[in-house]
Structure formats: structure tokens, C-alpha cells
Amino acid sequence: LKAIMLDLIQFIATVVAWCYYTVSLRKAERLKTELMDLRADGFVIRNQHGEVVFRLAFRSGSLDLESCSKEGEILSCTRSGGGPLNFFIQTVKPKDTVMCYRVRWEELADGPAVEHTMFWEDAHWYGGSEMSTQHWPIRLAGYQEPVPYVTSDVYSFRDSFGGILERYWLSSKAAAIKINDSVPFHLGFNATERTLFFQARYKDSPYKPPPGQQPFPELSYRVCVGSDVTSIHKYMVRRYFNKPSKIPAENAFRYPIWSTWALYKNNIDQDKLLRFAEKIKKYRFNCSHIEIDDMYTQAYGDFDFDPVKFPNVTEMFAKLREDGFKVTLWTHPFINYNSSNFGVGIERQLFIKEPSGRLPAMVEWGNGIGAILD
């Protein structure tokens, strides 16, 4: 009798396991979307030849696949291990040679950050930001927890991001990812594991949610794969980046730019400028334009010429034009506290403000202390 009971229990367990496996298999099949395989801890994307070209892991939590369903081209999930969320993947096929996936993970609480890990695999990756030491393709060293993806001064802060950055990366395996501009984006990396960390968070961050919106972090991006690097890059550029609308002046590339800084630094006035232009013309040098550099105003942040140094600006410009010169002025976003425009900027709310939003964010820069035009 015991043997019969034991066999019966084993038979029931086998049936239950088989049913669970069958249901799970059907669920997994339903969660497949074109060339992507979604799992609880991330997803992989393959190309038309079955090769894995993109792999990503959900570092901040796992999906509850039982909460997932698929309707048309949209696969959505409502829960993770940490609680309710808004997650979806939408398949988009803009052309025969390109397949894209819109991915969005939105927490429904203001505490946790959303973090996904992208694996470099054995591909070369390009894009991202300017760095103090620039490698092409990307080559990173060490480990960096996610930090705000904002511009900085790489001369003073060697490990920061530089003055040029995009939320866009492209691989030699014809995969590309573009992080949405609305994301409070932080970037980190682990060179040993060959990974980039994509994180969205508002807590302990310079990012603020839009007015009237809850500070629920959302990480949204688009991943596209193509038949070759050229076609995928061309598609992403057309989709996300504006091309120049006009051709710059040819002379600015063909001929020299003459800057007053080279000879006079900030000790410049009207007589020196006209003599400078006269010598350029006398010795028959080519010229695209003359740039009037530092301290043609009384204070940094003024927009009027210093009347002592430049007593007749109208006449000066007429003479330069007559001699065939175009003129540009050095300018900057800093309005020093001793500038006549400082009070104007305060009154008209033109400056970047400190975190409370009440006062201008004063900074020390190369030529004094001032506010920054927003």
C-alpha cells in the first residue's frame, strides 16, 4: 500500500511538473517578439543569422513573467520582484534592413532607481561622450558606479564626461541604442565585465521631474539592429539627430581667422585693432575674418563696447568692411556681478539658479565670479 501511495504521489508530481513546464513553455513562446527573447532578468536580440548581437540585464530587479502579456506588437508587464511597475517592449520595423524595439521600465514609486546593464560582448562600441583620454572604439578602465550623464570640464576633472556627449552607442555587430532625452540618465561601467550601466533616478541627482509629475524614475530607450553597421547608423542618425541645414561660410575653412588674442591678449583697443588689420592687408595675407577677443567691454557680461577703448565703433566697423574684413566677437555665457547686465538678468530671471530656485547660481570661472545665462 505504501509503495502504491508513493508511486501515485510521484505520478501526480510528474503530471504537475509537466503541466507547469508546458505552461511556462507556452508563456515563453508568447513572450518572444521577433528577434528578441525576453527573460525575467533581461533580454537578448539576435540578427537574421541567429547570432546574439545585443544583450541586456535588468540590474535593479527582475520581471514577474506571470504578469506579462502580449497584444499585437506590444509586450507589457505589470510587476517586478520589487512591486508594481509599467514595463513594455514595442516592436517597430521601419524598413526591411532594420528592426527596432522601444523599451520602457517605469517604477510606480519614487524610491528605487531603474538600472539596466548592457554587455559589450566581443563587439567594438562607438559613441557616448568625449573623455579626457579618447579611445576609438570605446575603451574604458576600472569600475564606475552610475553618475549623472552631464557635461563637465575634462581638463579639471579627468574622470568626468566632456563638453560633447550623446545618449547613443553603436556596435560593430550592427546594433545601436539611444536613451530617451526625457530620462534622468546616469552612466556607469565595469571594464572587467565589459558592461555599461544605464540608470534612471531622481534621488540624489541633479535631475528634477517635470512640474506636476511624480518623481517616479523611468528608463526608456530604443534598441535597433540591422544587416550592417552603415545601414543601422544611417537610420539612427536620420531618426534622432538633426543634420546641418546650411553650409557654413567657405572662407572660414579656406582662410585664416585672425584673433586679437594672439598679439594683444586682453589689452585691446580701437587703434591696435585697425593697425592689426592694416598689417594683414599690407603683407597680403588671406583672411576669413578678424575676431575681437577678450576685454572689448568694460566688464565681463557687458554687450557694449568700452567707450574709452573704442571711441567710434561705427567708424571702425565701416573701415574694416571697406578693407574687406568680416568681424566676429568673443562672447561667453557668464555675466559677472560687476557687469551692468547683472541686475537686468536678475530682474528678468535670465540666469541658472541654485537648487532652491530663489537665487542665481554664482560660479567662479576664468575671469571672475558671475552668473550663467540659462
KAVENBEL-V503796 format. One record per helix or strand of 3 or more residues. SS is the DSSP state (A for helix, B for strand). FROM is the first residue (numbers start at 0). TO is the last residue. Records with the same first field share a line. If there is no record, write none. Layout:
# KAVENBEL-V503796
SS: FROM-TO, FROM-TO
This chain:
# KAVENBEL-V503796
A: 1-30, 64-66, 228-239, 250-253, 260-263, 269-281, 312-321, 339-346
B: 35-38, 41-45, 51-57, 67-70, 73-79, 82-94, 97-106, 113-118, 124-128, 142-147, 164-170, 174-178, 184-189, 194-199, 217-225, 256-258, 288-291, 326-328, 333-335, 362-364, 367-372
